[in-house]
Amino acid sequence: MPATISLDDVAAMADADERHRYELSREGVLSIMPPAGPEHALVVARIMHWFFANGFGAEQVTADCGIDVGGGRQPDLTVWAKGMPPRPARSSYAGRDGLLLAIEVMSSDSEIIDRVVKRDEYAAAGIPRYWIVERDTATTVHALTLVHGEFVAEREPLPLAWFLNGPVPELS
């Protein structure tokens, strides 16, 4: 293991090991996580299907796309502007041009990272919207918008079913 880990190193580790997810914080802290479990994957699939059913294309909604936020993060879902799909920036991680929304579906072992660390990193990187989806009984969605460099709640947290029964909110 090198003394300092780069995005290239993390990308190489991820390419060599399909059984884990690798992320790198802005400070250079490496996180190695197991793949998502079935319940987690189903929540991600439901949200992805909802975007597709509401007119978003395959180049706009991606699962597990690594993004360069000063480190390398891999949100569960990313949503991109039409005509601006993810493109590599440093290493195989996508730049942020065209990125409208990052979505994280929490797992018990990622709660602090998703609620605090990634929230701060995504805000510092200028990502316009961030949704945190809890794995509670309602599958509560916290929809956040970037305002003056800080994420603020767009609305009260809502159960995922309420989101999925309505149109996609305006993301531009």
C-alpha positions in Angstrom: 0.0 0.0 0.0 1.5 3.4 -1.0 1.9 6.0 1.8 -0.4 8.4 -0.1 -3.3 6.9 -2.1 -4.4 8.6 -5.3 -7.6 8.3 -7.3 -5.6 6.2 -9.8 -4.7 3.8 -6.9 -8.3 3.6 -5.8 -9.6 3.0 -9.3 -7.0 0.2 -9.7 -8.1 -1.4 -6.5 -11.7 -1.3 -7.5 -10.9 -2.8 -10.9 -9.0 -5.7 -9.3 -11.7 -6.4 -6.7 -15.4 -6.6 -7.8 -16.6 -7.7 -4.4 -15.9 -4.3 -2.6 -16.6 -0.6 -3.1 -13.7 1.8 -2.7 -13.9 5.5 -1.8 -11.3 8.1 -1.0 -12.0 11.1 1.2 -10.6 14.6 0.4 -8.2 14.0 3.2 -6.9 10.7 1.7 -8.8 8.3 3.9 -9.6 5.0 2.1 -12.9 3.3 2.8 -13.5 -0.2 1.7 -17.1 -1.4 1.8 -18.9 -4.6 1.0 -21.3 -4.6 -2.0 -24.8 -3.5 -1.4 -27.3 -6.0 0.0 -30.5 -7.0 -1.7 -32.7 -4.5 0.2 -30.3 -1.7 -0.6 -30.1 -2.6 -4.2 -33.9 -2.7 -4.5 -34.3 0.8 -3.1 -31.7 2.0 -5.7 -33.5 0.1 -8.5 -36.9 1.6 -7.5 -35.5 5.2 -7.6 -33.6 4.6 -10.9 -36.8 3.2 -12.5 -38.8 6.2 -11.3 -36.3 8.6 -13.0 -36.6 6.5 -16.2 -40.4 6.4 -16.1 -40.3 10.2 -15.8 -38.4 10.9 -18.9 -34.7 10.7 -17.8 -32.4 8.8 -20.2 -29.9 6.1 -19.6 -27.0 8.6 -19.9 -28.6 10.8 -17.2 -29.1 8.3 -14.4 -26.2 6.2 -13.3 -25.7 3.7 -10.4 -22.3 3.5 -8.6 -20.6 6.1 -10.8 -17.4 7.3 -9.1 -17.2 11.1 -8.9 -14.2 13.3 -8.2 -15.1 15.5 -5.2 -11.5 16.2 -4.2 -11.4 12.6 -3.3 -13.3 9.8 -5.0 -16.8 9.0 -3.9 -19.3 6.5 -5.4 -22.9 7.6 -4.7 -25.5 5.0 -5.1 -27.1 7.1 -7.9 -26.2 10.2 -9.8 -28.4 12.2 -12.0 -26.9 14.3 -14.9 -28.1 17.1 -17.1 -29.4 16.0 -20.5 -26.6 16.0 -23.0 -24.0 16.1 -20.2 -23.4 12.5 -19.1 -20.6 11.7 -16.7 -17.1 12.0 -18.2 -13.8 11.0 -16.6 -11.9 13.8 -14.9 -9.0 12.4 -12.9 -8.5 8.7 -13.3 -11.7 6.9 -14.0 -13.7 9.1 -11.7 -16.2 11.4 -13.3 -15.9 15.2 -13.1 -18.9 17.2 -11.8 -19.8 19.0 -15.0 -23.5 18.4 -15.6 -24.0 16.6 -12.2 -27.4 17.6 -10.8 -28.0 15.2 -8.0 -26.1 12.6 -5.8 -28.2 10.1 -4.0 -27.0 7.9 -1.1 -29.1 5.0 0.3 -27.9 4.6 3.9 -26.7 1.4 5.3 -26.1 0.9 9.0 -22.3 1.0 8.5 -22.4 4.1 6.3 -24.7 6.4 8.3 -22.1 8.9 9.6 -20.2 9.0 6.3 -23.5 9.6 4.4 -25.0 12.2 6.8 -21.9 14.1 7.7 -18.7 13.4 5.6 -20.2 13.0 2.2 -22.7 15.9 2.8 -19.7 18.2 3.5 -17.7 16.9 0.6 -20.6 17.2 -1.9 -21.3 20.7 -0.7 -17.7 21.7 -1.0 -17.6 20.2 -4.5 -20.6 22.3 -5.5 -23.0 19.5 -6.2 -26.4 21.2 -6.5 -28.6 18.5 -4.8 -28.0 15.7 -2.4 -30.6 13.1 -1.3 -30.1 10.9 1.7 -32.4 7.9 1.7 -32.8 6.2 5.1 -33.5 2.5 5.5 -36.1 3.1 8.1 -39.7 1.7 7.9 -40.8 4.5 5.7 -37.6 4.7 3.6 -37.4 8.4 4.4 -35.9 10.7 1.8 -34.1 13.9 2.9 -33.9 16.1 -0.2 -31.2 18.8 0.2 -30.3 21.8 -2.0 -27.0 23.7 -2.0 -27.5 27.2 -0.9 -24.4 29.5 -0.3 -22.1 26.4 0.0 -24.3 24.6 2.5 -27.0 22.0 2.0 -30.4 22.9 3.3 -33.6 20.9 3.3 -35.8 21.5 0.2 -38.8 20.2 2.2 -39.7 18.1 5.1 -38.4 14.5 4.8 -40.9 12.3 3.0 -41.4 8.6 2.6 -39.9 7.2 -0.6 -43.4 6.0 -1.7 -44.5 9.7 -1.8 -41.6 10.5 -4.1 -42.3 7.5 -6.3 -46.0 8.4 -6.7 -45.3 11.8 -8.1 -43.2 13.5 -10.8 -39.5 14.1 -10.4 -38.9 17.5 -8.8 -37.2 20.1 -11.1 -33.5 19.4 -10.8 -31.9 22.1 -13.1 
